[in-house]
Structure formats: structure tokens, C-alpha cells
Amino acid sequence: MALSVQQSKTGPVWPCGAVLVAANGTPVCIMKNVDANNNNAPWKNQGNPGNATGSEYTTRCIAVTFQAYKPGASNNGMVQNANNVYILVPPNGNGTGNRTDSGAMVKVLFPGADYTLAASDFGQTQFSPYSFFLDSDTDGDGALVTLVGPQAQ
């Protein structure tokens, strides 16, 4: 069965699918299923006619929900992860930015947990989902990721 790849850039929600960590200790951007090369990331040259790979505007959202599940065998429903999944921001300085870097860690999700990261929680009206990464204790674990209120900005 083929999986959907949504392009709901104007919301109200944008399911980004199951974002899985292939190799623990190697974080992946939560946008990897919908923009694997980060062509629309805010640090790319948005709005420049010479940037043929990116959209005119990057995506922003008011919240991101994370559910610590992964597809079951043969994509037959969702199952809990084997171990913890970590929500991270890029490292600053000499940090590794992975599951061992508490200075980059936003939240630890135990198997089956859910969490909503809202812009209002940190005094913002919106933020870039490209700023968040997942890592895991076990290869193949991850999270179902959904952007809430996405908009092209």
C-alpha cells in the first residue's frame, strides 16, 4: 500500500507522516518526508528566481504534534516504539545535536507518548518546523508528525 505524501502547506493541518530514524544517534529533520533535501528551509535562498528547487516562501506553523509510534509490520497500523525518541534543535557550539546532547534536547518521548510543541509556549506566533529534529535509542523508531496551522510565509 502506498503512503500519502501531503502537501497541505496552507493547513489547517499537514500530516508529515512517520518520521523514522534510520540509525540512532543520527538525527533527522521532521520535514524529511515532505522535503527531503530541505529545499524550502528558511536558510535556503527563498524567493530568488535562481533557486529553482525551492518554493517562493518557506513553511511556518503554530504547533507541531508528535506521537511516538511507527508503522507496524507490512504497514498494518501503528505500533509503539521500542524505546525513547528525542525531539531536538540544532546544536550550538561543539554539541553533537543528537540523543546524547541534552543541550539540544527539547523533549523525550517514551513509547506511545504524544506531545504538542506550540509557538505560544515560547512566546511566538509561529515558527519553522525545519528547526526540529528527531533521534531515537533504537534504529527505525520515530514519531508521527503533524504540523498545525501551517502557512507559507
C-alpha positions, 0 to 999 in steps of 0.5 A: 500500500502506498503512503500519502505524501501531503502537501497541505502547506496552507493547513489547517493541518499537514500530516508529515507522516512517520518520521523514522530514524534510520540509525540512532544517534543520527538525527533527522529533520521532521520535514524529511518526508515532505522535503527531503533535501530541505529545499524550502528551509528558511536558510535556503535562498527563498524567493530568488528566481535562481533557486529553482528547487525551492518554493517562493516562501518557506513553511511556518506553523503554530504547533507541531504534534508528535506521537511516538509510534511507527508503522507496524509490520507490512504497514498494518497500523501503528505500533509503539516504539521500542524505546525513547525518541528525542525531539531536538534543535540544532546544536550550538557550539561543539554539541553533537545535536543528537540523543546524547546532547541534552543541550539540544534536547527539547523533549523525550518521548517514551513509547506511545507518548504524544506531545504538542510543541506550540509557538505560544509556549515560547512566546511566538506566533509561529515558527519553522518546523525545519528547526526540529529534529528527531533521534531515537535509542533504537534504529527505525523508531520515530514519531508521527508528525503533524504540523498545525496551522501551517502557512507559507510565509 
